[in-house]
Amino acid sequence: MSIELTILGCHSATPRVNAYPTAQYLEINSRCFLIDCGEGTQRQMRKYKVGFSRINHIFISHLHGDHFFGLIGLISTFGILNREKDLHIYGPQGIREVINLQLKHSKSHVKFDLIFHELNSKTSELIFEDEKVEIRTVPLHHRIYTNGFFFKEKEKPRKLDMNAINEVQEIETCDYNNLKAGKDFVTNSNETIQNSLLTLDPEASLSYAFCSDTSYKPDIIEIIREANLLYHEATFLSDKEDLAKKTRHSTARQAASIAKKANVEKLIIGHYSSRYKDISLFKKEAEEIFNTVILAEAGKVISIK
C-alpha cells in the first residue's frame, strides 16, 4: 500500500503567473481525494494528468477564495462530462448555500447528486470511513472557521505464516480470513492455537495530515502524531512572525516545530506569501528545527510506501 500526493497548487491568495493557490490530489490505499480547490485547479489537474473520474470526495478546509473558488468550475465541468456518480463535498457550514446559489443563477444543471457534509465542530471528528480509510478533521485557528484533515489507512489484516499454518493439518483455506482478522484457531479436539503463532504482524498503516491556513496551534499535535507525511502551511518566514500572528498564519519555523513535536516522518511546507521571491528560504528556516522538509511545488509528487 502507499500514499501518493500530487501538489496542484501551493501559493497564497495573490494571483501570479505560474503560481496557483492551494489544491492537492491524494491517493491512499487505492482511494482518491481532492483537498481544497483554489482557482485554476481543474487546469492543473489536466496539466498533471489527474483523473477527474476518480474523484468522488472533495475536502474544503475553509471558505477563503484561494481554497475553494475553483470548486464551482470543477463541478460545472463534471456536468459537461455527463458525470452520473454522486459527488461528496466536505466543508464548512455555508458551502452548500454558496455552490447551490452559483448553480442556480448560472442555470447550470448536473445529472449527479451533490452531497454536502457541512462541518461546524471545533473538536476533531470522524467525517469519512470505509473498509480501507478513515478521515478526521483537524480543527485549526484562522480568521474564519477552518479544518485540516487527517487521512489514515485502516489497520491492515495480519499476514499468514504459511510455514506455521502448514504444520496444522486441520487449517483449511476457508480459515484464512479468520486468521487474518486476528482470530485464534480451534482444532477438532478443542485445542486453541493462538493467532500470534499462525500469523505475522501486518504492515504499519500509513497516514497523511493536511493542515491548511492556521496560526501556530500546538494542540493539533495529538491528532496528527506520527503521521508519515504532514503538510503544514508556512505563509511567512520568522522575520514576519508578528504579521503571521495578526493574519493567523504560520511561519516555516512554526510549521517545523509542529512536525518535530508530532514526530512525523516528513514535512511539506507551502502557501508561500508572494512577498518572498526565493522559496528555498522556507526550507532553510524549517530545517533549523526539523530535518526532513519538502518544499511544495506545483506538479511535485510525494510518495510514501
C-alpha positions in Angstrom: 0.0 0.0 0.0 1.1 3.6 -0.5 0.4 7.2 -0.3 0.8 9.4 -3.3 0.3 13.1 -3.1 0.2 15.4 -6.1 0.6 19.1 -5.4 -1.6 21.1 -7.8 -1.2 24.5 -6.2 0.7 25.8 -3.2 0.8 29.6 -3.1 -1.2 32.1 -1.1 -4.0 34.3 -2.4 -2.4 36.8 -4.7 -2.7 35.6 -8.4 0.6 35.4 -10.2 1.9 33.8 -13.4 2.7 30.1 -12.7 1.6 30.4 -9.0 -1.6 28.5 -8.2 -3.5 28.6 -4.9 -4.0 25.5 -2.7 -5.1 22.2 -4.2 -3.9 18.7 -3.7 -4.8 15.3 -5.1 -4.3 12.4 -2.7 -4.2 8.6 -3.4 -4.2 6.5 -0.2 -4.9 2.8 -0.2 -6.5 3.0 -3.7 -8.8 5.8 -2.6 -8.6 9.2 -4.4 -9.4 12.5 -2.7 -9.2 16.2 -3.8 -8.1 18.5 -0.9 -9.0 22.2 -1.4 -9.8 23.6 -4.8 -8.3 27.0 -5.4 -8.9 28.9 -8.7 -7.4 27.0 -11.7 -7.4 23.6 -10.0 -9.1 21.8 -12.9 -6.5 23.2 -15.3 -3.7 21.9 -13.0 -5.5 18.5 -12.9 -5.3 18.4 -16.7 -1.7 19.5 -16.8 -0.6 16.9 -14.3 -2.8 14.2 -15.6 -5.0 13.8 -12.5 -8.1 11.7 -13.4 -11.3 13.6 -13.0 -13.4 10.4 -12.9 -11.7 9.0 -9.8 -12.7 11.9 -7.6 -15.8 11.2 -5.5 -14.9 13.1 -2.4 -13.7 16.7 -2.1 -12.5 18.2 1.2 -12.5 22.0 1.6 -10.6 23.4 4.5 -12.3 26.9 4.7 -14.2 29.4 2.6 -11.4 31.8 1.6 -11.3 32.1 -2.1 -7.8 30.7 -2.6 -9.0 27.4 -1.2 -12.4 26.9 -3.0 -13.0 29.3 -5.8 -12.2 26.6 -8.3 -14.9 24.3 -7.0 -17.8 25.6 -8.9 -15.8 25.4 -12.2 -14.9 21.8 -11.4 -18.5 20.9 -10.6 -19.6 22.5 -13.9 -17.0 20.5 -15.8 -18.2 17.3 -14.3 -21.7 18.3 -15.6 -20.3 18.9 -19.1 -18.6 15.5 -18.9 -22.0 13.9 -18.1 -20.9 12.6 -14.8 -23.5 10.5 -13.1 -21.8 9.3 -9.9 -22.5 11.1 -6.6 -20.0 13.8 -5.5 -19.4 14.2 -1.8 -18.2 17.6 -0.6 -17.0 18.1 2.9 -16.5 21.7 4.1 -17.6 24.4 6.5 -21.2 25.3 7.1 -22.3 27.6 4.2 -20.6 25.7 1.4 -23.9 24.2 0.3 -25.5 27.6 0.0 -22.6 29.1 -1.9 -22.4 26.3 -4.5 -26.2 25.9 -5.0 -26.5 29.7 -5.5 -23.9 29.6 -8.2 -25.6 26.7 -9.9 -29.0 28.3 -9.6 -28.1 31.7 -11.1 -25.9 30.4 -13.8 -28.7 27.9 -14.7 -26.2 25.1 -14.6 -27.6 21.6 -14.3 -25.8 18.4 -13.3 -27.0 14.9 -13.6 -25.3 13.7 -10.4 -26.2 14.3 -6.8 -24.1 16.8 -4.8 -24.0 15.5 -1.3 -22.7 18.1 1.2 -21.2 17.3 4.5 -21.2 20.6 6.3 -18.8 20.9 9.3 -19.0 23.2 12.3 -17.4 21.2 15.2 -14.5 22.8 17.0 -13.2 19.4 18.1 -11.8 16.6 15.9 -14.4 14.3 14.4 -14.6 11.3 12.1 -16.1 12.5 8.8 -15.4 9.6 6.4 -14.9 5.9 6.8 -14.9 2.9 4.6 -13.2 -0.5 4.9 -9.8 0.9 4.0 -9.5 4.5 5.0 -10.8 6.9 7.7 -10.6 10.7 7.7 -10.8 13.0 10.7 -10.9 16.8 10.9 -8.0 18.8 12.4 -9.5 22.0 13.9 -7.3 24.9 13.0 -7.1 28.6 14.1 -7.6 31.0 11.2 -9.6 34.1 10.6 -12.7 32.0 9.7 -13.7 28.5 10.7 -11.1 26.2 9.2 -10.2 22.5 9.4 -7.3 20.4 8.4 -7.8 16.7 7.5 -6.1 13.6 8.8 -6.2 10.6 6.4 -5.3 7.2 7.7 -5.4 3.7 6.4 -7.4 1.2 8.5 -5.4 -1.4 10.3 -4.3 -4.0 7.8 -5.1 -7.7 8.0 -2.5 -9.9 9.7 -0.1 -11.8 7.4 -0.4 -15.6 7.2 2.7 -17.5 8.4 2.3 -20.3 5.9 5.2 -22.3 7.5 3.3 -22.4 10.8 -0.1 -23.0 9.2 1.2 -25.9 7.1 2.1 -27.7 10.4 -1.6 -27.8 11.4 -3.4 -30.1 9.0 -6.9 -29.1 10.1 -6.4 -25.5 8.9 -8.1 -25.1 5.5 -8.1 -22.2 3.0 -11.6 -21.2 4.3 -10.0 -20.4 7.7 -7.5 -17.9 6.3 -9.8 -14.9 6.6 -10.5 -15.5 10.2 -6.7 -15.8 10.9 -6.1 -12.6 9.0 -8.7 -10.9 11.2 -6.8 -11.9 14.3 -8.9 -14.9 15.5 -7.4 -17.9 17.2 -7.8 -21.4 15.6 -9.7 -24.1 17.5 -8.9 -27.7 16.5 -11.4 -30.6 16.3 -10.1 -31.7 19.7 -11.0 -28.2 21.1 -7.4 -27.1 21.4 -6.9 -23.4 20.9 -3.9 -22.2 18.9 -3.1 -18.6 19.5 -3.4 -16.4 16.4 0.1 -15.0 17.1 1.6 -18.5 16.4 0.0 -18.6 13.0 0.3 -15.1 11.7 2.7 -12.2 11.4 2.2 -8.6 12.2 0.7 -6.6 9.3 2.5 -3.7 7.7 2.0 -0.4 9.5 -0.9 1.7 8.4 0.1 4.9 6.6 -1.3 8.4 7.3 -1.3 11.9 5.9 -2.1 15.1 7.7 -3.1 18.3 5.8 -3.0 21.4 7.9 -4.3 24.4 5.9 -4.2 28.1 6.9 -3.7 28.4 10.6 -1.8 30.2 13.3 0.7 28.2 15.4 -1.6 25.7 17.2 0.2 23.1 19.3 -2.9 21.3 20.3 -3.2 19.7 16.9 -0.1 17.6 17.7 -2.0 14.8 19.4 -4.3 14.5 16.4 -1.6 14.2 13.8 1.1 12.5 15.9 3.4 10.2 14.0 1.9 10.9 10.6 4.0 9.6 7.8 3.5 12.9 5.9 2.4 16.3 7.1 1.6 19.3 5.0 1.6 22.5 7.1 1.1 25.9 5.8 4.1 28.3 6.1 3.0 31.6 4.7 5.8 33.6 6.3 9.4 33.4 7.5 10.2 34.3 11.1 11.0 37.9 10.0 7.3 38.4 9.7 6.1 36.4 12.8 4.1 39.4 14.0 2.3 39.5 10.7 1.7 35.8 10.8 0.1 36.2 14.3 -2.0 39.1 13.1 -3.3 37.3 10.0 -3.5 33.9 11.7 -0.9 32.2 9.6 2.3 30.3 10.4 6.0 30.7 9.8 8.2 28.0 8.4 9.9 27.7 11.8 6.5 27.2 13.5 5.5 24.5 10.9 8.7 22.7 11.6 8.1 22.9 15.3 4.7 21.2 14.9 6.3 18.5 12.8 9.1 17.8 15.3 6.8 17.7 18.3 4.3 15.5 16.5 7.2 13.1 15.5 6.1 13.0 11.9 8.3 11.4 9.2 8.3 14.1 6.6 7.1 17.7 6.5 5.8 19.6 3.4 5.5 23.3 3.6 3.6 25.7 1.3 1.2 28.6 0.9 4.1 31.0 0.4 3.4 34.7 0.6 4.1 36.5 -2.7 6.5 38.9 -0.9 9.2 36.1 -0.9 10.9 35.6 -4.3 13.1 32.7 -3.1 11.1 29.9 -1.6 14.3 28.0 -0.7 14.5 30.3 2.3 11.4 28.5 3.7 13.2 25.1 3.6 16.3 26.6 5.1 14.4 28.0 8.0 12.4 24.9 8.7 15.4 22.7 8.6 16.9 24.5 11.5 14.2 22.7 13.5 13.2 19.6 11.6 15.4 17.5 9.2 13.1 16.1 6.5 11.5 19.1 4.8 9.9 19.2 1.3 9.0 22.4 -0.5 5.6 22.2 -2.1 5.7 23.0 -5.8 3.0 22.6 -8.4 3.4 19.2 -10.1 5.5 17.7 -7.4 4.5 14.1 -6.5 5.4 12.8 -3.0 5.1 9.1 -2.4 5.3 7.1 0.9 5.3 3.3 0.8 
